[in-house]
């Protein structure tokens, strides 16, 4: 017969807080989109994902888990789509696999560039809240001009 032993109370050790790395994002010009509405039409939600062709796999693609591709329109970051992954194509190029849902963000001035660029999480604009309209935030061109003056 086993003798019941009193429960031992283990001392609580204080351990450093667990921190998860912040995701890395990308920026890309919404080339051929004449308006934000047209960019939104690209992400119609009819399929679970959208694919964007690029020549090279980003060297820091592992850091992009949980990241987004931020779209530049009229010299401002205006929207983002979550990055689901990367896949090599038969022709040797790569697909950036995006969630087929566009999230509008508070416009933030961003110069135009070729291809894509990395964007740190702390530099990424915040999403617009539900019910908030992009018109409630400043237009991209106004954001750009005010940032040139150091006012934004």
TIVO-2410 file (N, C-alpha, C; in nm, 3 decimals):
# residues 152
REC num residu      c1      c2      c3 atome chaine
REC   1      X   0.084  -0.118   0.000     N      A
REC   1      X   0.000   0.000   0.000    CA      A
REC   1      X   0.088   0.124   0.000     C      A
REC   2      X   0.054   0.218  -0.091     N      A
REC   2      X   0.133   0.340  -0.102    CA      A
REC   2      X   0.085   0.445  -0.004     C      A
REC   3      X   0.178   0.517   0.050     N      A
REC   3      X   0.146   0.624   0.144    CA      A
REC   3      X   0.134   0.754   0.065     C      A
REC   4      X   0.025   0.824   0.086     N      A
REC   4      X   0.004   0.952   0.017    CA      A
REC   4      X   0.102   1.055   0.072     C      A
REC   5      X   0.165   1.123  -0.018     N      A
REC   5      X   0.260   1.227   0.021    CA      A
REC   5      X   0.198   1.364  -0.001     C      A
REC   6      X   0.230   1.458   0.084     N      A
REC   6      X   0.176   1.593   0.063    CA      A
REC   6      X   0.231   1.653  -0.067     C      A
REC   7      X   0.150   1.735  -0.130     N      A
REC   7      X   0.193   1.801  -0.253    CA      A
REC   7      X   0.305   1.898  -0.223     C      A
REC   8      X   0.402   1.899  -0.309     N      A
REC   8      X   0.511   1.995  -0.293    CA      A
REC   8      X   0.478   2.120  -0.372     C      A
REC   9      X   0.497   2.230  -0.312     N      A
REC   9      X   0.477   2.356  -0.382    CA      A
REC   9      X   0.610   2.398  -0.440     C      A
REC  10      X   0.614   2.408  -0.571     N      A
REC  10      X   0.737   2.449  -0.637    CA      A
REC  10      X   0.748   2.600  -0.634     C      A
REC  11      X   0.867   2.646  -0.610     N      A
REC  11      X   0.884   2.792  -0.608    CA      A
REC  11      X   0.872   2.844  -0.751     C      A
REC  12      X   0.813   2.958  -0.762     N      A
REC  12      X   0.798   3.021  -0.894    CA      A
REC  12      X   0.928   3.089  -0.930     C      A
REC  13      X   0.980   3.052  -1.043     N      A
REC  13      X   1.100   3.118  -1.090    CA      A
REC  13      X   1.057   3.229  -1.184     C      A
REC  14      X   1.123   3.338  -1.172     N      A
REC  14      X   1.092   3.446  -1.266    CA      A
REC  14      X   1.181   3.428  -1.386     C      A
REC  15      X   1.119   3.414  -1.499     N      A
REC  15      X   1.195   3.398  -1.623    CA      A
REC  15      X   1.168   3.520  -1.710     C      A
REC  16      X   1.261   3.547  -1.799     N      A
REC  16      X   1.239   3.663  -1.886    CA      A
REC  16      X   1.114   3.642  -1.971     C      A
REC  17      X   1.043   3.748  -2.003     N      A
REC  17      X   0.922   3.734  -2.086    CA      A
REC  17      X   0.959   3.675  -2.222     C      A
REC  18      X   0.867   3.597  -2.273     N      A
REC  18      X   0.889   3.539  -2.405    CA      A
REC  18      X   0.859   3.646  -2.508     C      A
REC  19      X   0.954   3.668  -2.595     N      A
REC  19      X   0.930   3.768  -2.700    CA      A
REC  19      X   0.940   3.699  -2.835     C      A
REC  20      X   0.847   3.732  -2.919     N      A
REC  20      X   0.845   3.677  -3.053    CA      A
REC  20      X   0.901   3.783  -3.147     C      A
REC  21      X   0.978   3.741  -3.246     N      A
REC  21      X   1.031   3.840  -3.339    CA      A
REC  21      X   0.918   3.907  -3.416     C      A
REC  22      X   0.935   4.036  -3.439     N      A
REC  22      X   0.835   4.110  -3.516    CA      A
REC  22      X   0.851   4.071  -3.662     C      A
REC  23      X   0.740   4.055  -3.734     N      A
REC  23      X   0.751   4.014  -3.874    CA      A
REC  23      X   0.811   4.125  -3.960     C      A
REC  24      X   0.872   4.082  -4.065     N      A
REC  24      X   0.925   4.174  -4.164    CA      A
REC  24      X   0.822   4.184  -4.277     C      A
REC  25      X   0.807   4.301  -4.333     N      A
REC  25      X   0.709   4.324  -4.438    CA      A
REC  25      X   0.780   4.364  -4.567     C      A
REC  26      X   0.703   4.380  -4.673     N      A
REC  26      X   0.754   4.426  -4.802    CA      A
REC  26      X   0.667   4.542  -4.850     C      A
REC  27      X   0.724   4.625  -4.937     N      A
REC  27      X   0.646   4.730  -5.003    CA      A
REC  27      X   0.659   4.710  -5.154     C      A
REC  28      X   0.555   4.746  -5.225     N      A
REC  28      X   0.554   4.736  -5.371    CA      A
REC  28      X   0.458   4.840  -5.427     C      A
REC  29      X   0.493   4.895  -5.541     N      A
REC  29      X   0.406   4.992  -5.608    CA      A
REC  29      X   0.287   4.918  -5.669     C      A
REC  30      X   0.171   4.976  -5.656     N      A
REC  30      X   0.050   4.920  -5.719    CA      A
REC  30      X   0.051   4.965  -5.865     C      A
REC  31      X   0.143   4.908  -5.940     N      A
REC  31      X   0.164   4.943  -6.080    CA      A
REC  31      X   0.038   4.914  -6.161     C      A
REC  32      X   0.000   5.004  -6.243     N      A
REC  32      X  -0.118   4.998  -6.330    CA      A
REC  32      X  -0.251   5.014  -6.257     C      A
REC  33      X  -0.248   5.039  -6.128     N      A
REC  33      X  -0.373   5.068  -6.056    CA      A
REC  33      X  -0.397   5.218  -6.067     C      A
REC  34      X  -0.503   5.255  -6.134     N      A
REC  34      X  -0.530   5.398  -6.152    CA      A
REC  34      X  -0.593   5.460  -6.028     C      A
REC  35      X  -0.645   5.377  -5.938     N      A
REC  35      X  -0.707   5.427  -5.816    CA      A
REC  35      X  -0.699   5.321  -5.708     C      A
REC  36      X  -0.728   5.361  -5.587     N      A
REC  36      X  -0.732   5.267  -5.476    CA      A
REC  36      X  -0.844   5.166  -5.499     C      A
REC  37      X  -0.954   5.212  -5.557     N      A
REC  37      X  -1.066   5.123  -5.588    CA      A
REC  37      X  -1.025   5.011  -5.683     C      A
REC  38      X  -0.942   5.045  -5.780     N      A
REC  38      X  -0.895   4.942  -5.874    CA      A
REC  38      X  -0.806   4.841  -5.802     C      A
REC  39      X  -0.721   4.888  -5.712     N      A
REC  39      X  -0.637   4.798  -5.632    CA      A
REC  39      X  -0.727   4.705  -5.550     C      A
REC  40      X  -0.833   4.757  -5.493     N      A
REC  40      X  -0.926   4.675  -5.415    CA      A
REC  40      X  -0.993   4.569  -5.502     C      A
REC  41      X  -1.020   4.602  -5.628     N      A
REC  41      X  -1.080   4.505  -5.720    CA      A
REC  41      X  -0.988   4.387  -5.747     C      A
REC  42      X  -0.856   4.409  -5.741     N      A
REC  42      X  -0.762   4.299  -5.761    CA      A
REC  42      X  -0.781   4.193  -5.654     C      A
REC  43      X  -0.817   4.235  -5.534     N      A
REC  43      X  -0.836   4.145  -5.421    CA      A
REC  43      X  -0.987   4.126  -5.400     C      A
REC  44      X  -1.046   4.049  -5.488     N      A
REC  44      X  -1.192   4.034  -5.488    CA      A
REC  44      X  -1.242   3.929  -5.389     C      A
REC  45      X  -1.153   3.846  -5.333     N      A
REC  45      X  -1.194   3.745  -5.237    CA      A
REC  45      X  -1.257   3.622  -5.298     C      A
REC  46      X  -1.261   3.612  -5.430     N      A
REC  46      X  -1.324   3.496  -5.495    CA      A
REC  46      X  -1.240   3.370  -5.484     C      A
REC  47      X  -1.110   3.387  -5.466     N      A
REC  47      X  -1.020   3.274  -5.446    CA      A
REC  47      X  -0.948   3.294  -5.312     C      A
REC  48      X  -0.896   3.190  -5.251     N      A
REC  48      X  -0.833   3.207  -5.120    CA      A
REC  48      X  -0.701   3.283  -5.123     C      A
REC  49      X  -0.637   3.291  -5.240     N      A
REC  49      X  -0.507   3.358  -5.246    CA      A
REC  49      X  -0.487   3.430  -5.378     C      A
REC  50      X  -0.394   3.523  -5.377     N      A
REC  50      X  -0.350   3.594  -5.497    CA      A
REC  50      X  -0.200   3.567  -5.509     C      A
REC  51      X  -0.152   3.564  -5.631     N      A
REC  51      X  -0.010   3.540  -5.654    CA      A
REC  51      X   0.052   3.659  -5.727     C      A
REC  52      X   0.170   3.693  -5.684     N      A
REC  52      X   0.243   3.804  -5.742    CA      A
REC  52      X   0.380   3.751  -5.783     C      A
REC  53      X   0.411   3.762  -5.911     N      A
REC  53      X   0.537   3.708  -5.963    CA      A
REC  53      X   0.652   3.803  -5.933     C      A
REC  54      X   0.765   3.745  -5.893     N      A
REC  54      X   0.887   3.821  -5.871    CA      A
REC  54      X   1.004   3.739  -5.923     C      A
REC  55      X   1.110   3.806  -5.958     N      A
REC  55      X   1.224   3.736  -6.018    CA      A
REC  55      X   1.302   3.655  -5.916     C      A
REC  56      X   1.320   3.710  -5.797     N      A
REC  56      X   1.405   3.644  -5.696    CA      A
REC  56      X   1.330   3.622  -5.566     C      A
REC  57      X   1.368   3.517  -5.496     N      A
REC  57      X   1.317   3.492  -5.361    CA      A
REC  57      X   1.385   3.590  -5.267     C      A
REC  58      X   1.309   3.665  -5.186     N      A
REC  58      X   1.374   3.757  -5.092    CA      A
REC  58      X   1.468   3.681  -4.999     C      A
REC  59      X   1.589   3.735  -4.978     N      A
REC  59      X   1.687   3.669  -4.891    CA      A
REC  59      X   1.633   3.654  -4.749     C      A
REC  60      X   1.549   3.746  -4.706     N      A
REC  60      X   1.497   3.744  -4.569    CA      A
REC  60      X   1.355   3.688  -4.562     C      A
REC  61      X   1.322   3.598  -4.655     N      A
REC  61      X   1.185   3.545  -4.663    CA      A
REC  61      X   1.142   3.473  -4.536     C      A
REC  62      X   1.234   3.412  -4.463     N      A
REC  62      X   1.199   3.343  -4.338    CA      A
REC  62      X   1.144   3.441  -4.234     C      A
REC  63      X   1.194   3.565  -4.237     N      A
REC  63      X   1.150   3.667  -4.142    CA      A
REC  63      X   1.012   3.722  -4.176     C      A
REC  64      X   0.959   3.687  -4.291     N      A
REC  64      X   0.832   3.742  -4.336    CA      A
REC  64      X   0.712   3.659  -4.294     C      A
REC  65      X   0.732   3.555  -4.215     N      A
REC  65      X   0.620   3.477  -4.162    CA      A
REC  65      X   0.538   3.570  -4.074     C      A
REC  66      X   0.411   3.585  -4.107     N      A
REC  66      X   0.326   3.679  -4.033    CA      A
REC  66      X   0.333   3.821  -4.085     C      A
REC  67      X   0.410   3.843  -4.191     N      A
REC  67      X   0.424   3.976  -4.248    CA      A
REC  67      X   0.322   4.005  -4.356     C      A
REC  68      X   0.330   4.124  -4.413     N      A
REC  68      X   0.237   4.168  -4.517    CA      A
REC  68      X   0.311   4.237  -4.629     C      A
REC  69      X   0.246   4.243  -4.745     N      A
REC  69      X   0.295   4.323  -4.855    CA      A
REC  69      X   0.213   4.452  -4.853     C      A
REC  70      X   0.281   4.565  -4.835     N      A
REC  70      X   0.215   4.696  -4.830    CA      A
REC  70      X   0.222   4.758  -4.970     C      A
REC  71      X   0.108   4.807  -5.016     N      A
REC  71      X   0.097   4.863  -5.150    CA      A
REC  71      X   0.115   5.014  -5.147     C      A
REC  72      X   0.196   5.063  -5.241     N      A
REC  72      X   0.219   5.207  -5.257    CA      A
REC  72      X   0.132   5.256  -5.372     C      A
REC  73      X   0.053   5.360  -5.345     N      A
REC  73      X  -0.028   5.423  -5.448    CA      A
REC  73      X  -0.020   5.574  -5.426     C      A
REC  74      X   0.012   5.648  -5.531     N      A
REC  74      X   0.027   5.793  -5.523    CA      A
REC  74      X   0.123   5.834  -5.411     C      A
REC  75      X   0.239   5.769  -5.405     N      A
REC  75      X   0.348   5.801  -5.313    CA      A
REC  75      X   0.310   5.784  -5.166     C      A
REC  76      X   0.222   5.689  -5.138     N      A
REC  76      X   0.186   5.661  -4.999    CA      A
REC  76      X   0.151   5.513  -4.985     C      A
REC  77      X   0.184   5.457  -4.870     N      A
REC  77      X   0.139   5.322  -4.837    CA      A
REC  77      X  -0.009   5.334  -4.804     C      A
REC  78      X  -0.094   5.256  -4.872     N      A
REC  78      X  -0.238   5.273  -4.856    CA      A
REC  78      X  -0.311   5.145  -4.814     C      A
REC  79      X  -0.248   5.029  -4.838     N      A
REC  79      X  -0.317   4.903  -4.809    CA      A
REC  79      X  -0.213   4.793  -4.793     C      A
REC  80      X  -0.259   4.680  -4.739     N      A
REC  80      X  -0.169   4.566  -4.724    CA      A
REC  80      X  -0.245   4.436  -4.747     C      A
REC  81      X  -0.170   4.334  -4.784     N      A
REC  81      X  -0.223   4.198  -4.797    CA      A
REC  81      X  -0.126   4.106  -4.725     C      A
REC  82      X  -0.177   4.014  -4.644     N      A
REC  82      X  -0.093   3.923  -4.567    CA      A
REC  82      X  -0.017   3.829  -4.660     C      A
REC  83      X   0.110   3.808  -4.629     N      A
REC  83      X   0.194   3.715  -4.706    CA      A
REC  83      X   0.173   3.575  -4.648     C      A
REC  84      X   0.131   3.482  -4.736     N      A
REC  84      X   0.110   3.344  -4.693    CA      A
REC  84      X   0.232   3.257  -4.719     C      A
REC  85      X   0.316   3.298  -4.812     N      A
REC  85      X   0.435   3.219  -4.842    CA      A
REC  85      X   0.494   3.254  -4.977     C      A
REC  86      X   0.592   3.173  -5.017     N      A
REC  86      X   0.662   3.191  -5.144    CA      A
REC  86      X   0.670   3.055  -5.212     C      A
REC  87      X   0.661   3.056  -5.345     N      A
REC  87      X   0.665   2.930  -5.418    CA      A
REC  87      X   0.737   2.952  -5.550     C      A
REC  88      X   0.830   2.860  -5.580     N      A
REC  88      X   0.904   2.872  -5.705    CA      A
REC  88      X   0.819   2.823  -5.822     C      A
REC  89      X   0.829   2.896  -5.933     N      A
REC  89      X   0.755   2.864  -6.054    CA      A
REC  89      X   0.842   2.778  -6.145     C      A
REC  90      X   0.782   2.708  -6.241     N      A
REC  90      X   0.861   2.626  -6.334    CA      A
REC  90      X   0.964   2.707  -6.414     C      A
REC  91      X   0.936   2.838  -6.437     N      A
REC  91      X   1.030   2.920  -6.515    CA      A
REC  91      X   1.145   2.975  -6.430     C      A
REC  92      X   1.152   2.936  -6.302     N      A
REC  92      X   1.261   2.980  -6.215    CA      A
REC  92      X   1.229   3.105  -6.135     C      A
REC  93      X   1.124   3.176  -6.172     N      A
REC  93      X   1.083   3.292  -6.093    CA      A
REC  93      X   1.009   3.245  -5.969     C      A
REC  94      X   0.964   3.339  -5.887     N      A
REC  94      X   0.896   3.306  -5.761    CA      A
REC  94      X   0.760   3.373  -5.755     C      A
REC  95      X   0.667   3.309  -5.689     N      A
REC  95      X   0.538   3.369  -5.659    CA      A
REC  95      X   0.537   3.410  -5.513     C      A
REC  96      X   0.492   3.531  -5.487     N      A
REC  96      X   0.462   3.573  -5.350    CA      A
REC  96      X   0.314   3.540  -5.334     C      A
REC  97      X   0.283   3.451  -5.242     N      A
REC  97      X   0.145   3.409  -5.223    CA      A
REC  97      X   0.083   3.499  -5.117     C      A
REC  98      X  -0.023   3.570  -5.157     N      A
REC  98      X  -0.088   3.667  -5.070    CA      A
REC  98      X  -0.229   3.621  -5.035     C      A
REC  99      X  -0.273   3.659  -4.917     N      A
REC  99      X  -0.413   3.638  -4.880    CA      A
REC  99      X  -0.497   3.725  -4.973     C      A
REC 100      X  -0.607   3.672  -5.023     N      A
REC 100      X  -0.691   3.749  -5.116    CA      A
REC 100      X  -0.786   3.841  -5.039     C      A
REC 101      X  -0.729   3.923  -4.955     N      A
REC 101      X  -0.804   4.022  -4.878    CA      A
REC 101      X  -0.714   4.143  -4.858     C      A
REC 102      X  -0.765   4.257  -4.892     N      A
REC 102      X  -0.689   4.381  -4.880    CA      A
REC 102      X  -0.732   4.455  -4.755     C      A
REC 103      X  -0.635   4.494  -4.673     N      A
REC 103      X  -0.661   4.571  -4.551    CA      A
REC 103      X  -0.616   4.714  -4.577     C      A
REC 104      X  -0.705   4.809  -4.564     N      A
REC 104      X  -0.668   4.949  -4.581    CA      A
REC 104      X  -0.592   4.996  -4.457     C      A
REC 105      X  -0.494   5.082  -4.479     N      A
REC 105      X  -0.412   5.134  -4.368    CA      A
REC 105      X  -0.415   5.286  -4.370     C      A
REC 106      X  -0.371   5.346  -4.261     N      A
REC 106      X  -0.356   5.491  -4.257    CA      A
REC 106      X  -0.246   5.528  -4.355     C      A
REC 107      X  -0.274   5.613  -4.453     N      A
REC 107      X  -0.172   5.647  -4.553    CA      A
REC 107      X  -0.045   5.700  -4.488     C      A
REC 108      X   0.067   5.653  -4.541     N      A
REC 108      X   0.199   5.696  -4.491    CA      A
REC 108      X   0.286   5.721  -4.613     C      A
REC 109      X   0.351   5.837  -4.616     N      A
REC 109      X   0.433   5.874  -4.731    CA      A
REC 109      X   0.540   5.769  -4.757     C      A
REC 110      X   0.558   5.736  -4.884     N      A
REC 110      X   0.660   5.638  -4.924    CA      A
REC 110      X   0.699   5.667  -5.067     C      A
REC 111      X   0.827   5.685  -5.090     N      A
REC 111      X   0.875   5.710  -5.226    CA      A
REC 111      X   0.854   5.588  -5.315     C      A
REC 112      X   0.834   5.615  -5.440     N      A
REC 112      X   0.821   5.507  -5.538    CA      A
REC 112      X   0.957   5.440  -5.558     C      A
REC 113      X   0.955   5.312  -5.590     N      A
REC 113      X   1.078   5.237  -5.614    CA      A
REC 113      X   1.047   5.122  -5.709     C      A
REC 114      X   1.149   5.067  -5.767     N      A
REC 114      X   1.130   4.951  -5.855    CA      A
REC 114      X   1.129   4.825  -5.770     C      A
REC 115      X   1.053   4.727  -5.813     N      A
REC 115      X   1.051   4.600  -5.741    CA      A
REC 115      X   0.987   4.613  -5.605     C      A
REC 116      X   1.040   4.542  -5.508     N      A
REC 116      X   0.988   4.549  -5.371    CA      A
REC 116      X   1.101   4.586  -5.277     C      A
REC 117      X   1.067   4.632  -5.160     N      A
REC 117      X   1.163   4.668  -5.055    CA      A
REC 117      X   1.114   4.612  -4.923     C      A
REC 118      X   1.206   4.592  -4.831     N      A
REC 118      X   1.170   4.547  -4.697    CA      A
REC 118      X   1.113   4.663  -4.617     C      A
REC 119      X   1.026   4.632  -4.521     N      A
REC 119      X   0.965   4.731  -4.433    CA      A
REC 119      X   0.959   4.670  -4.293     C      A
REC 120      X   1.025   4.736  -4.197     N      A
REC 120      X   1.023   4.688  -4.059    CA      A
REC 120      X   0.884   4.707  -3.999     C      A
REC 121      X   0.849   4.621  -3.906     N      A
REC 121      X   0.717   4.626  -3.844    CA      A
REC 121      X   0.691   4.761  -3.778     C      A
REC 122      X   0.793   4.817  -3.712     N      A
REC 122      X   0.772   4.944  -3.643    CA      A
REC 122      X   0.752   5.061  -3.739     C      A
REC 123      X   0.789   5.043  -3.866     N      A
REC 123      X   0.770   5.148  -3.966    CA      A
REC 123      X   0.641   5.131  -4.047     C      A
REC 124      X   0.571   5.021  -4.025     N      A
REC 124      X   0.449   4.992  -4.101    CA      A
REC 124      X   0.331   5.074  -4.047     C      A
REC 125      X   0.248   5.127  -4.137     N      A
REC 125      X   0.131   5.202  -4.090    CA      A
REC 125      X   0.026   5.110  -4.028     C      A
REC 126      X  -0.054   5.165  -3.942     N      A
REC 126      X  -0.160   5.090  -3.874    CA      A
REC 126      X  -0.279   5.071  -3.967     C      A
REC 127      X  -0.350   4.960  -3.946     N      A
REC 127      X  -0.472   4.934  -4.021    CA      A
REC 127      X  -0.579   5.036  -3.984     C      A
REC 128      X  -0.666   5.067  -4.079     N      A
REC 128      X  -0.783   5.149  -4.047    CA      A
REC 128      X  -0.877   5.065  -3.961     C      A
REC 129      X  -0.940   5.125  -3.865     N      A
REC 129      X  -1.034   5.055  -3.778    CA      A
REC 129      X  -1.161   5.025  -3.857     C      A
REC 130      X  -1.237   4.926  -3.811     N      A
REC 130      X  -1.362   4.893  -3.877    CA      A
REC 130      X  -1.455   5.014  -3.871     C      A
REC 131      X  -1.515   5.047  -3.982     N      A
REC 131      X  -1.603   5.163  -3.989    CA      A
REC 131      X  -1.529   5.291  -4.027     C      A
REC 132      X  -1.397   5.292  -4.013     N      A
REC 132      X  -1.317   5.407  -4.051    CA      A
REC 132      X  -1.298   5.402  -4.202     C      A
REC 133      X  -1.305   5.515  -4.267     N      A
REC 133      X  -1.295   5.521  -4.412    CA      A
REC 133      X  -1.161   5.583  -4.447     C      A
REC 134      X  -1.104   5.541  -4.560     N      A
REC 134      X  -0.975   5.596  -4.601    CA      A
REC 134      X  -0.981   5.747  -4.614     C      A
REC 135      X  -1.099   5.801  -4.645     N      A
REC 135      X  -1.117   5.946  -4.653    CA      A
REC 135      X  -1.104   6.012  -4.517     C      A
REC 136      X  -1.122   5.934  -4.408     N      A
REC 136      X  -1.103   5.989  -4.273    CA      A
REC 136      X  -0.956   6.015  -4.247     C      A
REC 137      X  -0.870   5.939  -4.316     N      A
REC 137      X  -0.725   5.960  -4.305    CA      A
REC 137      X  -0.684   6.056  -4.417     C      A
REC 138      X  -0.564   6.112  -4.404     N      A
REC 138      X  -0.519   6.207  -4.505    CA      A
REC 138      X  -0.486   6.137  -4.637     C      A
REC 139      X  -0.514   6.200  -4.749     N      A
REC 139      X  -0.476   6.144  -4.879    CA      A
REC 139      X  -0.324   6.131  -4.892     C      A
REC 140      X  -0.281   6.033  -4.974     N      A
REC 140      X  -0.138   6.005  -4.989    CA      A
REC 140      X  -0.055   6.124  -5.031     C      A
REC 141      X  -0.105   6.201  -5.127     N      A
REC 141      X  -0.027   6.317  -5.176    CA      A
REC 141      X  -0.011   6.423  -5.066     C      A
REC 142      X  -0.115   6.444  -4.987     N      A
REC 142      X  -0.107   6.540  -4.878    CA      A
REC 142      X  -0.009   6.490  -4.771     C      A
REC 143      X  -0.012   6.362  -4.742     N      A
REC 143      X   0.083   6.303  -4.646    CA      A
REC 143      X   0.225   6.325  -4.694     C      A
REC 144      X   0.249   6.302  -4.824     N      A
REC 144      X   0.383   6.319  -4.881    CA      A
REC 144      X   0.430   6.463  -4.867     C      A
REC 145      X   0.344   6.559  -4.902     N      A
REC 145      X   0.382   6.700  -4.896    CA      A
REC 145      X   0.409   6.744  -4.750     C      A
REC 146      X   0.323   6.699  -4.658     N      A
REC 146      X   0.342   6.736  -4.518    CA      A
REC 146      X   0.467   6.671  -4.460     C      A
REC 147      X   0.501   6.551  -4.507     N      A
REC 147      X   0.623   6.486  -4.455    CA      A
REC 147      X   0.747   6.557  -4.508     C      A
REC 148      X   0.741   6.612  -4.630     N      A
REC 148      X   0.853   6.691  -4.683    CA      A
REC 148      X   0.880   6.813  -4.596     C      A
REC 149      X   0.771   6.869  -4.541     N      A
REC 149      X   0.783   6.987  -4.455    CA      A
REC 149      X   0.814   6.950  -4.310     C      A
REC 150      X   0.819   6.820  -4.282     N      A
REC 150      X   0.847   6.775  -4.146    CA      A
REC 150      X   0.730   6.788  -4.052     C      A
REC 151      X   0.609   6.794  -4.106     N      A
REC 151      X   0.490   6.813  -4.024    CA      A
REC 151      X   0.417   6.682  -3.993     C      A
REC 152      X   0.457   6.575  -4.055     N      A
REC 152      X   0.395   6.444  -4.028    CA      A
REC 152      X   0.502   6.345  -3.995     C      A
***
